[in-house]
Amino acid sequence: MALNAMLSGTENQMMSLVKAMPADKYDFAPSAAIFVPSQKTDFSGVRTFGALVIHVTQANYGFGARFGGIKPDVDLKSLAQLKDKDQIVAALAASFAFLHKAIGTITTANAFESVNAPGGGSVTRATAAGGVVVHTADEYGQMVEYLRMNGVIPPASVK
């Protein structure tokens, strides 16, 4: 299915990105201290790199459960307690496997059935599946900057 192929591309980029960030940088979050003093910046409440990865993990499960009609086999709230890079990366990988399974439940017969949208209202199953891919790509873009701020070249940028 095209949605699974689209997800695979985003998944591959995301997984290589999270593996490239050193373990000791998973608690990194940008702050005004890393910018020139004349720049007016506000980074209060910005997620750490590890928290961004966990956010994507939770969103993958949440979206997949919503449009796939299957229950995650993990406690989503407990994911926020993860601190170790290897555990966080493994949880993200598992969430992508769950998401592929959820996308596999979409058929030509049910693709345009309505499901609850994350922010309220409703969307079709196909739209929700596309939405989770877009969400992951958006978070990936933010995380690229975290790597660059730490002197790490994102793997997708290497030719």
C-alpha positions as CSV (number, residue, x, y, z in Angstrom):
1,M,0.0,0.0,0.0
2,A,1.2,3.5,-0.8
3,L,0.7,4.7,2.7
4,N,3.1,2.1,4.1
5,A,5.7,3.0,1.5
6,M,5.4,6.7,2.4
7,L,5.7,5.8,6.1
8,S,8.8,3.7,5.4
9,G,10.6,6.6,3.8
10,T,9.9,8.9,6.8
11,E,10.6,6.0,9.3
12,N,14.1,5.3,7.7
13,Q,15.1,9.0,7.9
14,M,13.8,9.3,11.5
15,M,15.5,6.1,12.7
16,S,18.9,7.0,11.3
17,L,18.5,10.5,12.8
18,V,17.8,9.3,16.3
19,K,20.6,6.7,16.2
20,A,23.0,9.5,15.0
21,M,22.4,11.7,18.1
22,P,24.9,10.8,20.8
23,A,23.4,9.3,24.0
24,D,24.7,12.1,26.1
25,K,22.8,14.6,24.0
26,Y,19.3,13.1,24.4
27,D,18.7,15.6,27.2
28,F,19.7,18.5,25.0
29,A,17.2,21.3,24.4
30,P,18.1,24.6,22.7
31,S,18.3,27.6,25.0
32,A,19.0,31.3,24.6
33,A,22.5,30.7,25.8
34,I,23.5,29.1,22.5
35,F,22.5,32.1,20.4
36,V,24.1,35.6,20.1
37,P,23.0,37.9,22.9
38,S,21.2,40.3,20.6
39,Q,18.8,37.6,19.4
40,K,15.5,37.6,21.2
41,T,14.7,34.0,21.8
42,D,12.3,32.2,24.1
43,F,12.9,28.5,24.6
44,S,10.8,28.0,27.7
45,G,9.0,24.6,27.6
46,V,11.0,23.4,24.6
47,R,11.3,19.6,24.5
48,T,14.6,17.9,24.9
49,F,15.8,15.7,22.0
50,G,14.8,12.6,23.8
51,A,11.4,14.0,24.7
52,L,10.8,14.8,21.0
53,V,11.6,11.1,20.1
54,I,9.2,10.0,22.8
55,H,6.5,12.5,21.5
56,V,6.8,10.9,18.0
57,T,6.6,7.5,19.6
58,Q,3.4,8.3,21.5
59,A,1.9,10.0,18.5
60,N,2.6,7.0,16.3
61,Y,0.7,4.8,18.8
62,G,-2.1,7.3,19.2
63,F,-2.7,7.9,15.5
64,G,-2.4,4.2,14.7
65,A,-4.9,3.2,17.4
66,R,-7.3,5.8,16.2
67,F,-7.4,4.9,12.5
68,G,-6.4,1.2,12.8
69,G,-8.8,0.3,15.5
70,I,-6.1,-1.7,17.3
71,K,-4.9,-1.2,20.9
72,P,-1.2,-0.5,21.5
73,D,0.6,-3.1,23.5
74,V,2.4,-0.5,25.5
75,D,1.4,2.0,28.2
76,L,1.8,5.4,26.4
77,K,2.2,7.4,29.6
78,S,5.1,5.1,30.8
79,L,7.0,6.0,27.6
80,A,7.6,9.5,29.1
81,Q,9.7,8.0,31.8
82,L,12.3,6.6,29.4
83,K,15.7,8.2,29.7
84,D,18.1,5.8,28.1
85,K,18.9,6.3,24.4
86,D,18.7,2.6,23.6
87,Q,15.3,2.2,25.3
88,I,14.0,5.4,23.5
89,V,15.2,4.2,20.1
90,A,13.7,0.7,20.7
91,A,10.4,2.3,21.7
92,L,10.3,4.4,18.5
93,A,11.1,1.4,16.4
94,A,8.3,-0.5,18.0
95,S,5.9,2.4,17.4
96,F,6.7,2.3,13.7
97,A,6.0,-1.4,13.6
98,F,2.7,-0.8,15.3
99,L,1.9,2.0,12.8
100,H,2.7,-0.2,9.8
101,K,0.3,-2.8,11.3
102,A,-2.4,-0.1,11.7
103,I,-1.9,1.1,8.2
104,G,-2.4,-2.5,7.1
105,T,-5.9,-2.4,8.4
106,I,-6.9,0.3,5.9
107,T,-8.7,-1.2,2.9
108,T,-10.4,0.3,-0.1
109,A,-13.7,-0.4,1.7
110,N,-12.8,1.5,4.9
111,A,-10.2,4.1,3.8
112,F,-12.8,6.9,3.7
113,E,-14.7,6.0,6.9
114,S,-14.6,8.7,9.6
115,V,-12.5,8.4,12.7
116,N,-12.0,10.8,15.6
117,A,-9.3,13.4,14.8
118,P,-6.6,14.0,17.5
119,G,-7.6,17.6,18.0
120,G,-11.3,17.0,17.8
121,G,-13.7,16.5,14.9
122,S,-13.3,13.7,12.4
123,V,-11.1,12.7,9.5
124,T,-11.0,9.6,7.3
125,R,-8.7,6.7,8.1
126,A,-6.6,7.4,5.0
127,T,-6.2,11.1,6.0
128,A,-5.2,10.1,9.6
129,A,-2.6,7.7,8.2
130,G,-1.2,10.5,6.0
131,G,-1.4,12.9,8.9
132,V,0.9,10.7,11.1
133,V,3.5,10.6,8.3
134,V,3.4,14.4,8.0
135,H,3.6,14.7,11.8
136,T,6.7,12.5,11.9
137,A,8.3,14.5,9.1
138,D,7.6,17.8,10.9
139,E,9.2,16.5,14.1
140,Y,12.1,15.2,12.0
141,G,12.7,18.7,10.7
142,Q,12.9,20.0,14.2
143,M,15.2,17.2,15.3
144,V,17.6,17.9,12.4
145,E,18.3,21.3,14.0
146,Y,19.0,19.7,17.4
147,L,21.7,17.5,15.7
148,R,23.2,20.4,13.9
149,M,23.4,22.5,17.1
150,N,25.4,19.6,18.5
151,G,27.8,19.4,15.6
152,V,26.2,16.2,14.2
153,I,25.5,16.0,10.5
154,P,22.1,14.4,10.0
155,P,22.6,11.1,8.1
156,A,20.2,12.1,5.3
157,S,22.4,15.1,4.6
158,V,25.5,13.0,3.9
159,K,26.0,12.1,0.2
